[in-house]
Amino acid sequence: MSFAPAQVPADVPAGFETGFQTGFAIRPGLVVEAAHADDVRTAVSDAAGRGLPVHVHATGHGLPGAVEGGVLISTRRMDSVQVDPVRRTARIGAGVTWGRVIEAAAPHGLAPLNGSSPGVGAVSYTLGGGLGVLAREFGYAADHVRALDVVTADGVLRHVSPDSEPDLFWALRGGGHRLGVVTGMEIGLVEAGRLYGGSIAFDGDGGHDGDGDRDGVTAAEVLHRYLEWTRTVPDALTSSLSALRFPDVPQMPEPMRGRYVISVRVAYTGSATEGERLVAPLRAIGPALADSLREMPYTDSHTIHSDPPFPHAYYGDSVVLGDLDAERAVRTLELTGPKAPMMTVVQLNHLGGALAVRPAVDNAVPYREAGFLLRLLSPLDGTDVASVRALYAEVAAVLAPLALGRSLNFSFGGGDRTDGFHDARTQKRLAGLVSRHDPASLFGGSYGISRDGR
């Protein structure tokens, strides 16, 4: 374990990376690069003795905001993975990425319930619920946690399972980081050596022929058809729709460059023949800019979304929706589309299916009744946070009659806002556990639960 002062970025230990999210400064008073659980336990005990807040950092994708002062525990060196193919489980360290888990499980025809990006930290993702590539078929990643090891504010390393510390077992699966530092986790794997999936992209401006006439479909038309299609698909098919204006720069692929692109992403574990039948209505929408729908090994599942692999600055938020009508959805695209004051990536996730079913051992994942999740993300290069928040407030006002809350995993940079992450009943129970296990608010610097339940 290495302790090193980090009053400014230059003082961060050699080799320490500030993380994937570069939009907010990371300036802790002390950085702890933990190699094993005892390092975490020592760091938490030391921080508690000094009255210093504790922050935790794996890959930095979900950074809630700037980190100023306190102790930052980096878990990136705790990246072990052990797969048990007989029990169909994996034991993963606190700093491991989903890509590592996917690679370890693949030789056995198994897969974790990972998200769209292989570079995201598996443990942090799961603590927030975990809405993954196969979510409608298998539920949230948190639903498949078998056990956790966590260091609580008293410096005790606890093994948490349904039989040991059942209240913590409920809370950590969907409640986020507010109750301690998770050092390891045992998760269930699913049989998924291959899948049918990919994306189909449309020119959201409608496309034009040589005479300037429209020969394609508009963003509104694609959105209408997508919403209709989601009412017909089986639970084994997980999908999302994205909308963004691609920059007109040479680095962008030619078909997308400078265009307002509406894409539908699909993942389905059934046969390729049935997959082709299910996506036929999407292909019938109109001419596509690109179509990558195909059968693939599960190790290629990251190509469905093709999330950017390089660090960058961004702000993001989300709205969990009970349902969504076409009128409000189209208005959302009007606000965030090409005429918006800044580039905004919109993603609409179709929920339901297994996501609506509570696991045998209940957890803190909220809003099981939700039909959709709307995610907004804006690059911060040349854009200020206040302007982004103003735009997001307009979108939230449009969707307010259908809104249930916000997603803990998809709120980036708004660390001063913790409202809406859980329903009132779940929030109250979580707040009680925080009061019991962290009365001094040692872990209060990350997204989490206030002690009064707000």
C-alpha positions as CSV (number, residue, x, y, z in Angstrom):
1,M,0.0,0.0,0.0
2,S,1.4,3.4,-0.9
3,F,0.5,6.6,0.8
4,A,1.5,9.8,-0.9
5,P,0.5,13.5,-0.5
6,A,-1.5,14.8,-3.5
7,Q,-2.3,18.5,-2.9
8,V,-2.1,19.1,-6.6
9,P,-2.3,16.6,-9.6
10,A,1.5,16.7,-10.0
11,D,1.9,15.1,-6.5
12,V,-0.2,12.1,-7.3
13,P,1.9,8.9,-7.0
14,A,3.8,7.9,-10.2
15,G,1.6,5.8,-12.5
16,F,-1.7,6.9,-10.8
17,E,-4.3,7.8,-13.4
18,T,-6.9,10.4,-12.4
19,G,-9.5,8.3,-14.3
20,F,-11.8,8.2,-17.3
21,Q,-13.8,11.3,-16.4
22,T,-11.6,14.3,-16.9
23,G,-14.2,17.1,-16.4
24,F,-13.8,17.4,-12.6
25,A,-10.6,17.9,-10.6
26,I,-9.3,15.2,-8.4
27,R,-7.2,16.8,-5.6
28,P,-7.3,14.6,-2.5
29,G,-5.2,15.3,0.5
30,L,-3.9,11.7,0.4
31,V,-4.0,8.9,-2.2
32,V,-4.0,5.2,-1.1
33,E,-3.2,2.7,-3.8
34,A,-4.6,-0.4,-2.2
35,A,-3.3,-3.8,-3.2
36,H,-5.6,-5.9,-1.0
37,A,-8.3,-5.7,1.6
38,D,-6.0,-5.0,4.5
39,D,-4.8,-1.9,2.8
40,V,-8.3,-0.6,2.5
41,R,-9.0,-1.5,6.2
42,T,-5.9,0.4,7.3
43,A,-6.8,3.4,5.1
44,V,-10.4,3.6,6.4
45,S,-9.3,3.3,10.0
46,D,-6.6,6.0,9.6
47,A,-9.1,8.4,7.8
48,A,-11.7,7.8,10.5
49,G,-9.1,8.6,13.2
50,R,-8.2,11.9,11.5
51,G,-11.8,12.8,10.7
52,L,-11.1,12.8,7.0
53,P,-13.7,11.9,4.3
54,V,-13.1,8.8,2.2
55,H,-13.5,8.6,-1.6
56,V,-13.1,5.5,-3.7
57,H,-11.8,5.3,-7.2
58,A,-11.6,2.3,-9.6
59,T,-11.7,3.5,-13.2
60,G,-13.3,6.9,-12.7
61,H,-16.1,6.5,-15.2
62,G,-18.8,7.5,-12.8
63,L,-17.1,10.3,-10.9
64,P,-19.8,12.2,-9.1
65,G,-17.9,15.5,-9.2
66,A,-14.7,17.1,-8.0
67,V,-12.7,15.5,-5.2
68,E,-11.1,18.0,-2.9
69,G,-9.2,16.9,0.2
70,G,-9.8,13.8,2.2
71,V,-8.5,10.3,1.4
72,L,-8.8,8.8,-2.0
73,I,-8.6,5.0,-2.1
74,S,-7.7,3.7,-5.5
75,T,-8.7,0.1,-6.0
76,R,-7.3,-0.3,-9.5
77,R,-4.6,-2.8,-8.3
78,M,-7.2,-5.1,-6.8
79,D,-8.1,-6.6,-10.2
80,S,-8.2,-10.3,-9.6
81,V,-10.8,-12.6,-11.3
82,Q,-11.5,-16.2,-10.5
83,V,-14.2,-18.1,-12.4
84,D,-15.9,-21.2,-11.0
85,P,-17.5,-22.8,-14.1
86,V,-19.3,-25.5,-12.1
87,R,-21.1,-23.0,-9.8
88,R,-21.3,-20.4,-12.6
89,T,-19.8,-17.7,-10.4
90,A,-16.9,-15.3,-10.5
91,R,-15.0,-13.8,-7.6
92,I,-13.9,-10.3,-8.6
93,G,-11.7,-7.7,-7.0
94,A,-12.7,-4.1,-6.4
95,G,-10.7,-2.6,-9.2
96,V,-11.4,-5.1,-12.0
97,T,-13.0,-4.0,-15.3
98,W,-15.8,-5.8,-17.1
99,G,-13.5,-6.6,-19.9
100,R,-11.4,-8.7,-17.7
101,V,-14.4,-10.6,-16.3
102,I,-15.8,-11.2,-19.8
103,E,-12.5,-12.6,-21.0
104,A,-12.2,-14.9,-18.0
105,A,-15.8,-16.3,-18.3
106,A,-15.9,-16.7,-22.1
107,P,-13.9,-20.0,-22.3
108,H,-16.6,-21.6,-20.2
109,G,-19.5,-20.3,-22.4
110,L,-20.4,-17.9,-19.5
111,A,-20.8,-14.2,-19.2
112,P,-21.3,-11.6,-16.5
113,L,-24.2,-9.1,-16.6
114,N,-21.8,-6.3,-17.7
115,G,-22.6,-2.9,-19.2
116,S,-21.9,-1.6,-22.6
117,S,-18.3,-0.5,-21.9
118,P,-15.6,-3.1,-21.1
119,G,-13.5,-0.5,-19.4
120,V,-16.0,0.3,-16.6
121,G,-15.2,-1.0,-13.1
122,A,-17.4,-4.0,-12.4
123,V,-17.9,-3.5,-8.7
124,S,-18.9,0.1,-8.7
125,Y,-21.3,-0.5,-11.6
126,T,-22.9,-3.4,-9.7
127,L,-23.3,-1.4,-6.4
128,G,-25.4,1.1,-8.4
129,G,-27.7,-1.6,-9.7
130,G,-26.1,-2.4,-13.1
131,L,-28.2,-2.0,-16.2
132,G,-26.4,-4.2,-18.7
133,V,-26.4,-5.6,-22.3
134,L,-28.7,-8.5,-21.4
135,A,-30.8,-6.7,-18.7
136,R,-34.3,-7.4,-19.9
137,E,-33.6,-11.1,-19.9
138,F,-31.6,-11.5,-16.7
139,G,-32.3,-8.4,-14.6
140,Y,-29.9,-6.0,-12.9
141,A,-26.3,-7.0,-12.2
142,A,-27.0,-6.4,-8.5
143,D,-29.7,-9.1,-8.6
144,H,-26.9,-11.7,-9.2
145,V,-24.5,-10.8,-6.4
146,R,-23.9,-13.8,-4.1
147,A,-21.7,-12.1,-1.5
148,L,-19.5,-9.1,-0.9
149,D,-16.5,-8.1,1.3
150,V,-16.8,-4.6,2.6
151,V,-14.8,-2.4,4.9
152,T,-17.2,-0.3,7.0
153,A,-16.5,3.0,8.7
154,D,-15.4,1.3,11.9
155,G,-12.5,-0.3,9.9
156,V,-14.0,-3.8,10.1
157,L,-13.7,-6.0,7.0
158,R,-17.1,-7.7,6.8
159,H,-18.2,-10.7,4.7
160,V,-21.7,-9.8,3.6
161,S,-24.2,-12.4,2.3
162,P,-27.9,-13.3,2.8
163,D,-26.9,-15.2,5.9
164,S,-24.3,-12.8,7.2
165,E,-25.2,-9.1,7.6
166,P,-28.5,-9.4,5.7
167,D,-29.3,-5.6,6.0
168,L,-26.0,-4.7,4.4
169,F,-26.5,-7.3,1.8
170,W,-29.8,-5.7,0.9
171,A,-28.3,-2.2,0.9
172,L,-25.1,-2.7,-1.0
173,R,-26.9,-4.2,-4.0
174,G,-28.3,-1.0,-5.5
175,G,-27.6,1.4,-2.7
176,G,-24.2,2.7,-4.0
177,H,-21.0,3.5,-2.1
178,R,-22.4,5.2,1.0
179,L,-22.0,2.2,3.4
180,G,-18.3,1.3,3.0
181,V,-15.6,0.3,0.6
182,V,-16.3,-3.0,-1.2
183,T,-13.0,-4.9,-1.6
184,G,-14.4,-8.0,-3.5
185,M,-17.6,-9.5,-4.8
186,E,-18.9,-12.9,-5.8
187,I,-21.3,-12.7,-8.7
188,G,-23.4,-15.1,-10.7
189,L,-22.7,-15.7,-14.4
190,V,-25.2,-16.6,-17.1
191,E,-24.9,-19.0,-20.1
192,A,-24.2,-16.6,-23.0
193,G,-21.3,-17.7,-25.2
194,R,-22.8,-15.8,-28.2
195,L,-25.6,-13.5,-29.0
196,Y,-27.4,-11.8,-31.9
197,G,-27.0,-8.0,-31.8
198,G,-25.5,-4.8,-33.1
199,S,-26.9,-1.5,-34.1
200,I,-28.8,0.0,-37.0
201,A,-28.3,3.8,-37.7
202,F,-30.5,6.3,-39.5
203,D,-29.9,9.8,-40.7
204,G,-32.1,11.7,-38.3
205,D,-32.2,14.7,-40.7
206,G,-34.2,12.6,-43.2
207,G,-31.5,12.3,-45.8
208,H,-31.6,14.0,-49.2
209,D,-31.2,12.9,-52.8
210,G,-29.3,14.9,-55.4
211,D,-32.2,17.2,-56.0
212,G,-32.5,18.1,-52.3
213,D,-35.6,16.1,-51.7
214,R,-35.9,14.0,-48.6
215,D,-35.3,10.3,-49.3
216,G,-34.9,9.0,-45.7
217,V,-36.7,9.1,-42.3
218,T,-36.6,11.8,-39.6
219,A,-35.5,11.4,-36.0
220,A,-39.2,11.7,-35.0
221,E,-40.2,8.9,-37.4
222,V,-37.5,6.6,-36.1
223,L,-38.5,7.3,-32.5
224,H,-42.2,6.6,-33.2
225,R,-41.4,3.3,-34.8
226,Y,-38.9,2.3,-32.1
227,L,-41.5,3.0,-29.3
228,E,-44.1,0.9,-31.2
229,W,-41.5,-1.9,-31.7
230,T,-40.6,-2.1,-28.0
231,R,-44.2,-3.1,-27.2
232,T,-43.9,-6.2,-29.3
233,V,-40.5,-7.7,-28.4
234,P,-39.9,-10.6,-26.0
235,D,-38.1,-10.2,-22.6
236,A,-35.0,-11.9,-24.0
237,L,-34.4,-8.9,-26.3
238,T,-32.7,-5.8,-24.7
239,S,-32.5,-2.6,-26.7
240,S,-31.8,1.1,-26.6
241,L,-32.1,4.1,-28.9
242,S,-29.4,6.8,-29.1
243,A,-29.4,10.2,-30.8
244,L,-26.5,12.6,-31.4
245,R,-25.0,15.0,-33.9
246,F,-21.6,13.5,-34.9
247,P,-18.8,16.1,-35.2
248,D,-17.8,17.0,-38.8
249,V,-14.2,16.0,-38.3
250,P,-12.0,13.5,-40.2
251,Q,-11.8,11.2,-37.1
252,M,-15.5,10.3,-37.5
253,P,-16.5,7.5,-39.9
254,E,-17.6,8.8,-43.2
255,P,-21.3,7.7,-43.1
256,M,-21.8,9.5,-39.7
257,R,-19.6,12.6,-40.1
258,G,-21.6,15.8,-39.5
259,R,-24.9,14.0,-39.4
260,Y,-27.6,13.8,-36.7
261,V,-27.7,10.0,-36.2
262,I,-30.4,7.9,-34.6
263,S,-29.3,4.4,-33.7
264,V,-31.1,1.4,-32.3
265,R,-28.9,-1.1,-30.4
266,V,-30.0,-4.7,-29.9
267,A,-28.9,-7.7,-27.8
268,Y,-30.7,-11.0,-28.0
269,T,-29.5,-14.5,-26.9
270,G,-31.9,-16.4,-29.1
271,S,-31.0,-17.8,-32.5
272,A,-29.8,-15.6,-35.3
273,T,-32.8,-16.7,-37.4
274,E,-35.2,-15.5,-34.8
275,G,-33.1,-12.4,-34.2
276,E,-33.4,-11.5,-37.9
277,R,-37.1,-11.8,-37.7
278,L,-37.4,-9.7,-34.6
279,V,-35.3,-6.8,-36.1
280,A,-37.1,-6.8,-39.5
281,P,-39.4,-4.0,-38.4
282,L,-36.4,-1.9,-37.6
283,R,-34.9,-2.4,-41.0
284,A,-38.3,-1.6,-42.5
285,I,-38.1,1.9,-41.0
286,G,-36.1,3.2,-43.9
287,P,-32.6,3.4,-45.5
288,A,-29.9,2.9,-42.9
289,L,-26.6,4.7,-42.7
290,A,-25.0,1.6,-41.1
291,D,-26.3,-1.8,-40.0
292,S,-24.1,-4.1,-37.9
293,L,-26.8,-6.5,-36.7
294,R,-25.3,-10.0,-36.7
295,E,-24.5,-13.1,-34.6
296,M,-21.4,-12.5,-32.6
297,P,-19.3,-14.1,-29.7
298,Y,-20.2,-12.5,-26.4
299,T,-16.7,-11.2,-26.2
300,D,-17.7,-8.7,-29.0
301,S,-20.7,-7.4,-27.1
302,H,-19.0,-4.1,-26.5
303,T,-19.3,-3.4,-30.3
304,I,-23.0,-3.0,-29.9
305,H,-22.6,0.4,-28.4
306,S,-19.0,1.2,-29.3
307,D,-18.6,3.5,-26.3
308,P,-15.5,5.8,-26.6
309,P,-12.5,4.1,-24.9
310,F,-10.5,7.3,-24.3
311,P,-10.8,9.6,-21.2
312,H,-12.8,12.8,-21.7
313,A,-14.7,15.5,-19.9
314,Y,-18.5,15.1,-19.6
315,Y,-21.6,15.8,-17.5
316,G,-24.6,13.5,-17.4
317,D,-27.9,12.8,-15.8
318,S,-30.9,10.6,-16.2
319,V,-34.7,10.3,-15.8
320,V,-36.3,7.0,-14.8
321,L,-39.7,6.9,-16.6
322,G,-42.8,4.9,-15.8
323,D,-43.6,5.0,-19.5
324,L,-43.0,7.2,-22.4
325,D,-45.3,8.6,-25.1
326,A,-44.1,9.7,-28.5
327,E,-45.0,13.4,-28.1
328,R,-42.8,13.8,-25.0
329,A,-40.0,11.7,-26.6
330,V,-40.0,13.8,-29.8
331,R,-39.9,17.0,-27.7
332,T,-36.9,15.7,-25.9
333,L,-35.1,15.2,-29.2
334,E,-36.0,18.7,-30.3
335,L,-34.5,20.1,-27.2
336,T,-31.3,18.1,-27.3
337,G,-30.8,17.7,-31.1
338,P,-28.9,19.8,-33.6
339,K,-30.4,23.1,-32.5
340,A,-29.4,22.5,-28.8
341,P,-26.8,25.0,-27.3
342,M,-24.3,22.1,-26.8
343,M,-23.7,18.6,-28.1
344,T,-25.9,16.2,-26.1
345,V,-25.9,12.4,-26.4
346,V,-29.4,11.0,-25.7
347,Q,-29.9,7.3,-24.9
348,L,-33.3,5.7,-24.2
349,N,-33.1,2.3,-22.6
350,H,-36.1,0.0,-22.9
351,L,-36.7,-1.6,-19.4
352,G,-39.2,-4.1,-18.2
353,G,-38.8,-7.9,-18.5
354,A,-36.6,-9.4,-15.8
355,L,-35.8,-5.8,-14.6
356,A,-39.4,-5.6,-13.2
357,V,-38.9,-8.8,-11.1
358,R,-37.5,-8.6,-7.6
359,P,-34.8,-11.2,-6.9
360,A,-35.4,-14.0,-4.4
361,V,-33.3,-12.1,-1.9
362,D,-34.5,-8.5,-2.2
363,N,-32.1,-5.6,-2.7
364,A,-32.2,-1.8,-2.9
365,V,-32.5,-1.4,-6.7
366,P,-35.5,1.0,-7.0
367,Y,-38.2,1.6,-9.7
368,R,-38.8,-1.9,-10.8
369,E,-42.0,-0.7,-12.4
370,A,-40.2,1.6,-14.8
371,G,-40.7,1.3,-18.6
372,F,-37.8,3.4,-19.8
373,L,-34.6,5.1,-18.7
374,L,-33.6,8.4,-20.5
375,R,-29.9,9.2,-20.2
376,L,-28.3,12.5,-21.2
377,L,-24.6,13.1,-21.6
378,S,-22.8,16.3,-22.8
379,P,-19.1,16.8,-23.4
380,L,-17.7,19.6,-21.4
381,D,-15.0,20.8,-23.8
382,G,-16.0,24.4,-24.4
383,T,-19.3,24.0,-22.5
384,D,-20.0,25.1,-18.9
385,V,-21.8,22.9,-16.4
386,A,-24.4,25.6,-15.7
387,S,-25.6,25.7,-19.4
388,V,-25.8,21.9,-19.5
389,R,-27.9,21.8,-16.3
390,A,-30.2,24.4,-17.7
391,L,-30.9,22.3,-20.8
392,Y,-31.4,19.2,-18.7
393,A,-33.9,21.0,-16.6
394,E,-35.9,21.8,-19.7
395,V,-35.9,18.1,-20.6
396,A,-36.8,17.1,-17.0
397,A,-39.8,19.5,-17.1
398,V,-41.1,17.9,-20.3
399,L,-40.8,14.4,-18.8
400,A,-41.9,15.3,-15.2
401,P,-45.5,13.8,-15.5
402,L,-43.9,10.4,-16.3
403,A,-40.8,10.6,-14.1
404,L,-40.2,8.2,-11.2
405,G,-36.7,9.3,-10.2
406,R,-33.1,9.3,-11.4
407,S,-30.5,6.5,-11.9
408,L,-27.6,6.3,-9.5
409,N,-25.3,4.8,-12.1
410,F,-26.0,7.5,-14.8
411,S,-25.5,10.8,-13.0
412,F,-22.0,12.2,-13.8
413,G,-20.8,15.4,-12.2
414,G,-23.9,16.3,-10.2
415,G,-22.5,15.2,-6.8
416,D,-24.4,18.0,-5.1
417,R,-27.7,16.3,-6.1
418,T,-28.8,13.1,-4.5
419,D,-32.5,13.4,-4.9
420,G,-34.5,10.8,-6.8
421,F,-32.0,8.0,-6.7
422,H,-34.3,5.8,-4.6
423,D,-38.0,5.8,-3.8
424,A,-39.0,7.2,-0.4
425,R,-39.3,3.8,1.3
426,T,-36.0,2.5,0.1
427,Q,-34.4,5.9,0.9
428,K,-35.6,5.8,4.5
429,R,-34.3,2.3,5.0
430,L,-30.9,3.2,3.5
431,A,-30.7,6.3,5.7
432,G,-31.2,4.2,8.8
433,L,-28.4,1.9,7.8
434,V,-26.1,4.9,7.2
435,S,-26.9,6.3,10.6
436,R,-26.0,2.9,12.1
437,H,-22.8,2.1,10.1
438,D,-21.4,5.5,9.3
439,P,-22.6,8.0,12.0
440,A,-19.7,10.4,11.2
441,S,-20.4,10.5,7.5
442,L,-17.0,9.2,6.6
443,F,-18.2,8.1,3.1
444,G,-20.4,11.2,2.6
445,G,-18.4,12.6,-0.2
446,S,-19.7,10.1,-2.9
447,Y,-23.2,9.7,-4.3
448,G,-25.2,8.1,-1.6
449,I,-27.9,8.5,1.1
450,S,-28.2,11.4,3.6
451,R,-28.9,10.4,7.1
452,D,-32.3,12.1,7.1
453,G,-33.3,10.0,4.1
454,R,-33.2,12.8,1.5
